[in-house]
Amino acid sequence: MLTILTLAGMVEKIGSSAAESFAVFYEQYLPKVYRYINYRIADVQTAEDLTSAVFEKALSKFKSYDRRKAGFSTWIFTIARNTVIDHFRSSRQSQTVGLEAVAENPSPHISPEDEADRAEEIQLLNLCVAQLSDPEKEIISLKFGAEMTNRQISAVLSLTESNVGVILYRAVRKLRDGFRGRQNG
């Protein structure tokens, strides 16, 4: 379950002005960090736990955060990325993206046939995503899960912005071609 940090708890750990600043960042970045992690981790509960761990780490290190070195989004997503990497190392699980876990809840107005088609498309997309390399999966997760710009992704991954654009373009093209090929085949 996602831990909700209270302003009082933050004040106790880092002081009032820092706590107020952190609270603003927390509210702004919590959904994005969660979506990024949920793209990388198929299990919702684990994604929630890891999101909580990211913000606990960020809170404990917030006094040492220096905005002149990196923007907050770069800093928090670096923590998130390292937390996910540590999770995979410790659990030795494959880095499979579970898109059904991040897909929006269906509308009650969707017919059973449309829902079956949607489930089939998600399954096909999962197969296509599984064919991507780890760097491609990472960039897809940051771009679409965390809604980051190529510039922000380049800062988190220590790549050039143009390199991120090329990898993203190729990954999306692979997904599109793989999806179409499996759908028509």
C-alpha positions as CSV (number, residue, x, y, z in Angstrom):
1,M,0.0,0.0,0.0
2,L,1.3,3.4,-0.9
3,T,2.5,5.4,2.1
4,I,1.0,8.8,2.4
5,L,3.5,11.2,3.8
6,T,2.0,13.9,6.0
7,L,3.4,17.4,6.3
8,A,3.8,16.8,10.1
9,G,6.0,13.7,9.4
10,M,8.0,15.6,6.9
11,V,8.6,18.6,9.3
12,E,9.8,16.1,11.9
13,K,12.4,14.6,9.5
14,I,13.6,17.6,7.5
15,G,12.4,20.9,9.0
16,S,9.4,23.1,8.1
17,S,10.6,25.0,5.0
18,A,12.2,21.9,3.4
19,A,9.1,19.9,4.3
20,E,6.8,22.4,2.6
21,S,9.0,22.2,-0.5
22,F,9.1,18.4,-0.4
23,A,5.3,18.3,0.0
24,V,4.8,20.3,-3.2
25,F,7.2,18.0,-5.1
26,Y,5.6,14.9,-3.6
27,E,2.1,15.8,-4.7
28,Q,3.4,16.7,-8.2
29,Y,5.6,13.6,-8.8
30,L,3.9,10.8,-6.9
31,P,1.5,9.9,-9.7
32,K,4.3,10.0,-12.3
33,V,6.8,8.0,-10.3
34,Y,4.1,5.4,-9.6
35,R,3.2,5.1,-13.3
36,Y,6.8,4.7,-14.2
37,I,7.3,2.0,-11.7
38,N,4.1,0.3,-12.6
39,Y,5.2,0.2,-16.2
40,R,8.4,-1.6,-15.1
41,I,6.8,-3.9,-12.4
42,A,3.8,-6.0,-13.3
43,D,2.6,-6.4,-9.7
44,V,0.6,-3.4,-8.4
45,Q,1.3,-4.0,-4.7
46,T,5.1,-4.2,-5.4
47,A,4.9,-1.0,-7.5
48,E,3.1,0.8,-4.7
49,D,5.7,-0.5,-2.2
50,L,8.6,0.6,-4.4
51,T,7.0,4.0,-5.0
52,S,6.8,4.4,-1.2
53,A,10.4,3.4,-0.9
54,V,11.4,6.0,-3.5
55,F,9.8,8.8,-1.6
56,E,11.2,7.6,1.7
57,K,14.7,7.7,0.2
58,A,14.0,11.1,-1.3
59,L,12.8,12.4,2.0
60,S,15.8,11.2,3.9
61,K,18.2,12.8,1.3
62,F,16.1,15.9,0.6
63,K,18.4,18.2,2.6
64,S,21.3,17.2,0.4
65,Y,19.3,17.8,-2.9
66,D,20.9,20.6,-4.9
67,R,18.8,22.1,-7.7
68,R,21.9,23.5,-9.3
69,K,23.2,20.0,-10.0
70,A,19.9,18.5,-11.4
71,G,16.2,19.3,-11.6
72,F,13.9,17.6,-9.1
73,S,12.4,15.3,-11.8
74,T,15.9,14.1,-12.8
75,W,16.8,13.5,-9.1
76,I,13.6,11.7,-8.2
77,F,13.5,9.5,-11.3
78,T,17.1,8.6,-10.8
79,I,16.1,7.4,-7.3
80,A,13.1,5.6,-8.8
81,R,15.2,4.0,-11.5
82,N,17.8,2.8,-9.0
83,T,15.1,1.5,-6.7
84,V,13.6,-0.6,-9.6
85,I,17.1,-1.9,-10.6
86,D,17.7,-2.9,-6.9
87,H,14.4,-4.7,-6.8
88,F,15.2,-6.7,-9.9
89,R,18.6,-7.5,-8.6
90,S,17.3,-8.7,-5.3
91,S,14.3,-10.6,-6.6
92,R,16.0,-11.9,-9.8
93,Q,12.7,-11.5,-11.6
94,S,12.5,-10.8,-15.3
95,Q,11.8,-7.2,-16.3
96,T,8.4,-7.9,-17.9
97,V,6.0,-5.0,-18.4
98,G,2.5,-5.9,-17.4
99,L,0.4,-3.5,-19.5
100,E,-2.9,-4.9,-18.2
101,A,-1.9,-3.6,-14.8
102,V,-1.5,-0.1,-16.1
103,A,-4.4,-0.1,-18.6
104,E,-7.3,2.1,-17.6
105,N,-10.3,0.6,-16.1
106,P,-12.8,-0.3,-18.8
107,S,-16.0,1.8,-19.1
108,P,-19.2,0.0,-18.1
109,H,-20.5,0.9,-21.5
110,I,-18.0,-1.3,-23.4
111,S,-19.5,-4.5,-24.8
112,P,-18.1,-7.9,-23.9
113,E,-16.8,-8.3,-27.5
114,D,-14.9,-5.0,-27.3
115,E,-13.5,-5.9,-23.9
116,A,-12.3,-9.3,-25.3
117,D,-10.7,-7.4,-28.3
118,R,-9.0,-5.0,-25.8
119,A,-7.7,-7.9,-23.7
120,E,-6.3,-9.5,-26.8
121,E,-4.6,-6.3,-27.9
122,I,-3.0,-5.9,-24.5
123,Q,-1.7,-9.5,-24.6
124,L,-0.2,-8.8,-28.1
125,L,1.3,-5.6,-26.9
126,N,2.9,-7.4,-23.9
127,L,4.5,-9.9,-26.3
128,C,5.8,-7.0,-28.4
129,V,7.2,-5.2,-25.4
130,A,8.9,-8.4,-24.2
131,Q,10.9,-8.3,-27.4
132,L,12.4,-4.8,-26.7
133,S,15.8,-4.5,-25.1
134,D,16.1,-3.3,-21.5
135,P,17.2,0.3,-22.5
136,E,14.2,0.5,-24.9
137,K,11.8,-0.7,-22.1
138,E,13.4,1.8,-19.7
139,I,12.9,4.7,-22.2
140,I,9.3,3.6,-23.0
141,S,8.5,3.5,-19.3
142,L,10.0,7.0,-18.6
143,K,8.3,8.5,-21.7
144,F,4.8,7.1,-21.4
145,G,4.7,6.0,-17.7
146,A,6.4,9.0,-16.2
147,E,5.4,11.4,-19.0
148,M,8.9,12.8,-19.2
149,T,10.4,14.7,-22.1
150,N,13.4,13.4,-24.0
151,R,15.5,16.0,-22.3
152,Q,14.5,14.8,-18.9
153,I,15.0,11.2,-19.9
154,S,18.5,12.0,-21.2
155,A,19.4,13.5,-17.8
156,V,18.1,10.5,-15.9
157,L,19.8,7.9,-18.1
158,S,23.0,10.0,-18.9
159,L,22.4,9.8,-22.6
160,T,22.2,12.6,-25.2
161,E,18.8,13.9,-26.0
162,S,19.2,12.8,-29.6
163,N,20.2,9.3,-28.5
164,V,17.0,9.1,-26.4
165,G,15.0,10.3,-29.4
166,V,16.5,7.6,-31.7
167,I,16.1,4.8,-29.2
168,L,12.5,5.9,-28.5
169,Y,11.7,6.1,-32.2
170,R,13.1,2.7,-32.9
171,A,11.3,1.2,-29.9
172,V,8.0,2.6,-30.9
173,R,8.6,1.4,-34.5
174,K,9.4,-2.1,-33.3
175,L,6.2,-2.1,-31.1
176,R,4.1,-0.9,-34.0
177,D,5.6,-3.3,-36.5
178,G,5.5,-6.2,-34.1
179,F,1.9,-5.4,-33.1
180,R,0.7,-5.2,-36.7
181,G,2.6,-8.3,-37.7
182,R,1.1,-10.4,-34.8
183,Q,-2.3,-8.9,-35.3
184,N,-2.4,-9.7,-39.0
185,G,-0.7,-13.1,-38.6
